[in-house]
Structures are given as structure tokens and as C-alpha cells.
Amino acid sequence: MFNRNDWRRTMKFCSLFAVAMWVASQAQAADGLSGESHQVLYLADAGVVVMKLSVVIDGAGPKQCHEQFVDSLLKGLDKNGDGVVTVDEARGRIPTPREVQQLQLGMGTEPVAMEASPDSNPKDGKITRGELLAYFKRLGLSSFAVQFQPRQAQADLNTGAMTNAPNDTPLFDRLDTNADKKLSKDELSKALEVLRKLDRDDDETISAVELQATPTQAVPQNPRAMNNNNAAAAANPFVSLSGGESIQKLIRRVIDKYDTADAAKSGVSGTTVKNQKLSPLELGLAEVAFKNYDVDTDGQLDFDELRAFVTSSEPMFELTLDVSKGTVVATGPRASEVRMTPDGAAHLHIGAVQISLSARPEQATFDPEILVKPLFTISDANANGYLEKDEAAQLTQLGVTFDDLDADKNGKLFLDEVTAYLKTRIDVARSRAVLTINEQGRTLFDILDADRDRRLAHREIRAAIDKLALWDKDHDGQLAETEVPLQFQMAAARGSLPGLFGGPVNVVAMAAQGGIAERTAGPAWFRKMDKNRDGEVSRREFLGEAESFDALDLNHDGAVELNEAIRAQP
């Protein structure tokens, strides 16, 4: 016979099963032209904030795009057209675990054996569609991934080295010309004029070094700003089932964040031990919503109940990010609380934190032959049309080895062999969507430095005035230093190969040369004229006629930006 405990366990299982089925049906309904929905939880100090993000690529969800790529890859690998891809046919064409690690292509958090192969279940010398999809997922190459970049781990893009030092550049004090500890609209509108005087190297950007005090001008340090930076969260405060972590680890993070030693909660007087369960108060959840997950009605969510909460909790904010169009649209009952700025970004204000979301379309389709052919031609010393191992030293700049590129293992590299190798890896990356979350810190310099190159370009300085309406909490028309929020930037985009050429910024080349990174996006004329590599061409940098510049400068802000240059291409 069932006792009361057995009955409660059975009912709890049935309830959790029903929740799981509901989650599956919701996920299935989300697929289609509106994109796929992904739950992202922000572990705020006051409680969990749930965001539902629908990501769209070319009118479809990332899962559909990724599966279409896998189908195309398998068709290309089937050399004899018999409908079966063998291990021999696929050799050298599918990224290995070592290559994925070397090219920084995957984003998995679980260790993967270097000898892992897509031919796994069963191991019969053949590669099926299901096996290849499972293999990519094991390598961290799922259709949608979330990547968190804490401020403490950002690279100093002037040196290529990693730095943990807080940024205490006195930008706020520089702009506060009347020293009233507030920035007015007039002061923000004159920011470019004020900062231009500090451009000691005359490169039309203001670096963190140029903002620091000079021997003739002392700028007082702001201990409050430095304390805020030191207090910035070192751990990832975001939870997502698409981030590569196991559900068990994600739930453990939620428990570790909110579980307190509460005698009233545990029922043990004077307790100092956490009970591994979460109450409505700890989660910051309203009682009505909490009851949806509290299956055993004990007023606390245990591990299994938290699983249902993490996977199916009602979103506070709902947004659709269209990567192809570069648009963000807020939906749902709280859409009116989402603030939009002229650059198309959406901004969520959660206490003293601002989360900015954007969708970044590809700036240019990369042709691997453009990258490879000059190196190949220079390396082919005897001009015989192929490279032997002793000629291919320069190709290692691509981040891959001769053996990786030599697919047929004949000791010779032909141009089409190298470009085919790179194209497959690029297509693997592009078949996925990646949501990158950057912790920007709390100082004004950090937040305005959108591309994180430790310099403020003119377009970034001009954006300062848009922040006033976003952050002016007391609506006095001025920005106090205490109103500058801790900011996270979330950007959805197609995947890239940072270990190869790093998308818009070639971090590998930068580290080797010890200077500002080369920009690889945009037309050739744009990259050549962009002498200071700040991502825009000023009137002074432009080599053509004034009329041509005016025609390219669509927003008439005095600079030709990358998107304007791309639009001008025939």
C-alpha cells in the first residue's frame, strides 16, 4: 500500500512531468518564422529576472539554420552520392576537438576528449545526421550559445594582454566643466569639443591614457567610482540553458546565489546552515507565481521544483532579436518599460543595473580566398602552384597547422584545399547564433567604450547625450555620478572564428604586433582610409571629394561609419 509520503512523491512527479511537457510544447510552438525562444535569467541581488529572447536569422530560428548547414555539409561530403557519408569521405572536412579549441570556435563548458569523433553511435565507419549534430553539440557548437565576458577578464586591446585592473579614467570629471558633480545636456553635447583638446597624438580618438592626469593638470581620483568597479560581479550573474552548462550546475548556481541560513525557513532555531531550498522572498518572486512551482506546497522550492522554475518561469521581459535585420523589438505585457535608443538598442532598467540588448548583422561576408591567396602566392617560392611543408610557414598565421590543411595527406597544399578548409570552419561558425554578454562596469568611460578598445571614438563620444534620458532617474535633466548604472551589454550575432581572424577585430594579429588591432570588416577603401582604426572615416581621413563624403555620411554626423560604407557598395 502507498503511504502518505509515497502518495506525495507520486503527485509531485506527475506535476513536474506535466510542467516538463508544457515547456516542450511551448518550445515547439516558438519554432518558426518568429525564431526560437530562449530563457535567460539575470540573478539580480533582489531576485531573479527572467528574460525571454527570440532570436531570428534570415527569417528562421538558429536551430533551423544550424540543421540546414549540417544537411548541406553532409551532402557535400557524400562524394560518391550513395546517400552515406563515411569516415574516409569526411576526413579533414569536419573540425576536430583540437581545432575547435585552437580556433576558439566552441563554447562548451564540459571537457571533451581530443580523440572524439562524430562516428560514435554506432561506431560503424559512417556518419549520420544525428551523429554529426550530437558531435557538434558535444564540442560546444550547438545552434545557440550564450557567452559571458566579465570585465575583469577583458583584453587590453592596446597590448593584447589580459588585465584585471579597474578602469578609473576620470571621464566624468573631465566633462563636468562646472564641477557640480552632475552632467547637464549642454555639457554632454559639448563632450567632443572638450575631449578633443586631450587628443595628444592627434589620432581623432581619446584613449584612457590621454584621459589620465597630466603633469600640469591634476584630476582628483573618485574613490566611489573605484569602489564600484571593485564591487563589480566577478561571477557570471546570468543563467541560460543555452550557455553550455548542465542543468544541474545552473540550478546549483541559483541556490548558491539566494539560499540563506534562515531559521524561520529551516525550522531550526539559531541555524547557520543553508537548507538548499529557496523561499519566495529569497527568489524575489510573488506568492502567486511561486505557487506554480511549489508542487509539495511547503513554501520552498527544492532542486526538482527549481528545475521547473529555471526552464519554464514566466518572463518579465520578452524581446525578439533579428540578427539579419539588426533590430530588437520588445513584446509582452511589459514592453512599455523597455527603453529604445536611436541606435536600435533596447535597454532594461533593473534597480541600479542597466541591461542593453542589440542584434548585430554581419558587416560583410568574408571570402576565405581574400585572406589566403596573398599568403599562398608569397609562400609559393618556386611558383609550382602548391606548397610543401617547408614553404607553408606563413600559413600558420591563420591559427592552423600544415597537417590540418593537408586534407588528402599527400604533403602538398593547393589553394582550393586551403580555402575549402577555411570555408567549412567559417560556415560552421556562421550556422549558429551567439548571445555575447559583456560586463561594462559602472564608469562612464567603460559604458561609452562600446567596442572595448580602451579608446573613445567620436561616434562613441556623441552617444553620451543619448544616455541622459536613460539614466536620469530623478528627471532633473542632469546626470549625477550615482545615476550611472552597472551595465551589461547583450548582443546577438552569427558565430565567428575569433581564433582565426576575430570578426571585425583581428586580436591575433594585434597581439603579435603589440598595437591597435587591424579592422577586417568593410570595403577595402574604408579600411585603408580608417588610419586610426576606430571603425569610422572622418572628413580629415577621407581622400575623396567633399561631395562624395557628404553622400556617404548618411546621418550627417561628420564621419562615415562602417554601416554607411557597406551600404554604399554596389
Secondary structure, DSSP 8 states (H G I E B T S, - for coil): ---HHHHHHHHHHHHHHHHHHHHHHHHHHH-STT-EEEEEEEEETTEEEEEEEEEEBTTB-HHHHHHHHHHHHHHHH-TT-SS-EEHHHHTTTS--HHHHHHTT-----S---TT--S--TT-SSEE-HHHHHHHHHHTT--SEEEEEE-GGG-EETTTTEE--------HHHHH-TT-SSEEEHHHHHTHHHHHHTT-TT-SSEEEHHHHS-BTTB-----HHHHHHHHTS-SS--EEETTSS--HHHHHHHHHHHH----HHHHT-TT--S--S-B-HHHHT--HHHHTTT-TT-SSSB-HHHHHHHHHH---SEEEEEETTTTEEEEESTTGGG-EE-TTS-EEEEETTEEEEEEEE--SS---HHHHHHHHHHHH-TT-SSSB-GGG-GGGGGGT--HHHH-TT-SS-B-HHHHHHHHHHHHHHHHTSEEEEEEEEESSHHHHH-TT-SSEEEHHHHHTHHHHHHHH-TT-SSEEEGGG--EEEEEEEEE---TTTT-TTB-HHHHHHHTSS--B--S-HHHHHH-TT-SSEEETTT--S-HHHHHHH-TT-SSEEEHHHHHHT--
